[in-house]
Amino acid sequence: MNILRRWWYQYKFRHHPIHTLFQRYSGDELVSVDCETTSLDPASAELVTIAATRIKANRILTSESLYLTLSPPDSLSAASVTIHKMRHQDLSLGLAPREALTLLLEFIGNRPLVGYHIRYDKAILDRYFKRLFGFALPNKLVEVSHLYHEQLERQLPNTCYDLSLEAISRHLGLPHPERHDALQDSITAALIYVRLKHGDLPALTSPL
């Protein structure tokens, strides 16, 4: 978020309980976020599940993770179920979008958001937040695939790499279950972040 928009939000919500959201974060925590949606189009995809996992220094606080299931969106179809494996009956007790996003906001605060393709998740979340609350998330973003690529470039410059979540996890020696879900993917992204920031990148002798 650019500084002018941040200032505007600070002024607009100066008397609102969420005004601290638009202040710059100064702590040592980040939050890994992942969403499951009805499609891969950020302009129209609807939220199905949201997961968030806190990272504090080099620790991943999995016991404090957040996992939210939303009520079935209108665009939930057989085709989208093949992506996230969540059927109408699995979402029957899901939360309304406003309730789910309120809980998410309370959990993440103004901490930086970590993720794999985090801009995709944020684009969808911002659509919801703008519609329901009148603002986009101001949180700083950290893309783990970019961190990984930057470190690989130092070893083997100008080379193409497999930047899939599975390939990154495999190279870093991290577990990655075959079945994707929002909570597991948020934890995987958190593991990648901690490994890259606080561990050594395994040496490469050839491109991945």
N, C-alpha and C positions, 0 to 999 in steps of 0.2 A: 504494500500500500504506500502510495507516495505521501510526502509530508503534508501537502496541502489538504488532501482528503482526510488524513489523520487529524489535522487541526480542526477541520470542519466538524468531524464527528465529536471531537473533544468539546467543541462549543455547543453543538446540537444536543448532546446528551450530558451536559455539565451538571444537571440537577437530577439525573437518572441514576439508579443504583449500579448500572453497568458502566459508569463513566471511567472506572479504572481499566476497563478493557482496552481503551485507546491510549493508555500510557505505555511507554516502552518497558519491556520486561527486563529486570535486572537480576533475576535469580539464577539458579543452576539446574533448573528442570526444563525438559522438553516433553512433548506429547506426540507419540506416534499414532497416526489416524489412518483408518481405512474404511471405505464404504462399499457396500454391495448395492448395485442399482439395476434398473430394469433394462438398460441398454448401455452402449458405449458412447453415446452422443451426449456430451455435457450440456448441450442446449435444451435437451428434452428428457434426459434420463431422470427417473424418479427414485428416491431412496427406498431401500428395502431394509438394510441393517447398517448400523454405524458402530464402530469399535474404536476405542482409544486406550493407549497404554502409556503410563508415565515413565520417563527416564530421568533419573537423578544421578548426575555425574556418570559413573560407569556401571550403574545398577539399573536394571529393568524391573519396575515394580508391578509384576504381573498379578500379584494378589490384590492390587488396587485398580485393575483394569475395568473399563466401562464397556458394556455390550448392550446395544439398544436394538430392539426389533420394532419396526414401524408397522402400522396397519397396512393391509394390502393396497398398493396404489392402483389407479385406474389402468395404467399401462402394463400391469403384470400379465404376462402371457406365457404360453407354453415355450416360446422361443427364449424368453428371458429367464425362465426357470432353469433352462439348460446351463445358463451361465452361473447362477448363484445357488441353485438347488433349493430355493425357498418357495414352497407352494402356498396357495391361499390358506390352507388349513394350518400351515406353519406360522402364519402371520396373523391368525385370527385374534390373538390377544395382544397384538402390537399396539404401540403408542401412536397417538395423533402426532403429526409433524411438529407442531408448536411445543408440545410437551417433551418430545424427544430432543429437539434442538435446545430447549431450555436446560435440560440435564447435561447435554454436551457442553454448552457454554459454561455452566458452573464447573465442569470438570477441567476444561482446558484453560480457562481464564485467558490471560494474554501471553501465555507461554508460546515459544516457537513450535511449529508443527512439523513433524518428521513423517516421511512416507515414501512409498514407491509409486511414482506417478502422482505425487501429492497435488500437483496443480489441477489434475483432473478432478480429484475428490473435492478440492477447495472450490472449483468452479461450480460444482453442483451444490455444495453447501451454501455458497454465496447466493445462488439463485433463491434458495429457501429462506436464508436469513434476510435478504433484501425484501422479499415478499411478505414475510411474517413479522419482521422486526424493524425494517427500514435501514439496515446497514449491512455491509459486507464484513467478513472477518478481517481484522487488521493484523493478524498474527504473521510473524516472519515464517518463511517456508524453508525447509531443508530437504532436498531431494537426494535420497541415498544412492540412486544410480549415478548421479553426477559426482558425488563424493568418490564413489568406486572408480569411475572412469578417470577422474583426475589423478588418483593414485596409480592406476594402471599406466597412464600416459608417462609417468615418471620412469617406469620400468621399460616399456616398449612404446616409444612415441610413434605417432602416425600409423597406428595399427587398428584394425577393426576388431571389436570384441562382442561377445554375446552378453548383452546387458539385461537378459531376462532375470526375473526374481530367482528362478531355480538355478540358473548358471552362477549368479553371484553367490547364493547360499552355498552351492557346492564348492566353489573355489575357496570360500572363506571357512569351509569345514563346519557349516552351521546346519542344523536340522531344518528340513522344509517338507512338511506333509504334502502328499499328492492332492488332497482335497483342499481347495481354497475356501476360506471363509474370512469375514472381516476381522474377527478377533485374532485368528492365527496369522493373517497377513500383517496386522499391525504389530504383533510381537516379532515377526520375522524382520520387518523393517527396523524395529528397535534394536534387534540383535545385530543387524548389519551396521547400523549407525555406531553402536558401542564398539564393535570390532574395529571399524575403520578409524574411530577417534581415539581408542584406548589400547589397541592391539597392533600387531605387525601384519602387513599384507603379505601372504605367501608369495614367494618368488615365482616369476613366470619365465619360461624359456621359449614359449611359442604362444601365439594368440589363442584365446579361448574360442 
